[in-house]
């Protein structure tokens, strides 16, 4: 997956991954799946709130789809 590296089974963010809407949607889905397995209401609510925030990040990434690298590259070429 673009922008995400795996280390010891963990997903590690890279400088470009925070703008990847698909990655945020996948994280939201994974978080909801974990929440569905939880029995305790408070941690389950927290996990669902995290999933909602991942969805909000995905929406932001979709609205701002020009990547950081592209913006930097375009700015340096405009000089």
N, C-alpha and C positions, 0 to 999 in steps of 0.2 A: 504494500500500500504506500502511496506517495506520502513522504513527509513523516513517516513513522518508522522507527527502528525498534527491533526487538532485542532485549537484553535480559537473559534469565527469565523469560516468560512474561516480562513486563513490557508495556508499550511506553516508549520514551518519545517525548515531543521533540521535534526539530524546529528550526527557525521557520520553515515553510508550512508545517503541518497545522498550525493553529488557524490557517485560512482555508483549510480543506473541508468543505461542507459535508462531503460524503463520510469523512472520518468522524465528524461530530455526530452525524445521524447513526453511524454504526455504534458509537459509544453510548448514545441514548438508548438504542435497542438492547445492547448488552446490559446496561444498568437496569433497564426495566425487567429484563429476564431474571436478573439477580433478585430484584425487589419482589417479583412474583413468588420466589421461593421462600421469602422471609416470613416468619410467623409473628414476630414482634411488631406492633404497629408503628412505634416511633422510628426505629431504623428504616422500616419500609417507606414511611413518609419522606424521610430524609433522602433515600435513594431515588424516589420518584421525583423529588424536587431537583436533584442533581440531573436526572434524565431530561427534565424540562429545560434546565439551563443549557444542557448540551444541544437541545433543539434550537434554543435561542442563538447559540453560537453558530449553528449551521445556517440559520436564517441570515445572520450577519455576514457570514462568509459568502453566501450566495449573492447578497446585495453588493458586496465589495470584492468581486471575483477577480480583479486584477491583482496578481500576486505581488508580494513585496519585491521580489526579484525583478519582475517586469517593470514596476514603478521606478526602481533604482536604475535599471538599465535604460529606460526611456529618458530619465532625467539626465543621465551622463551623456547620452547621445544628443541631447538638445543643446549642449554647450558648444 
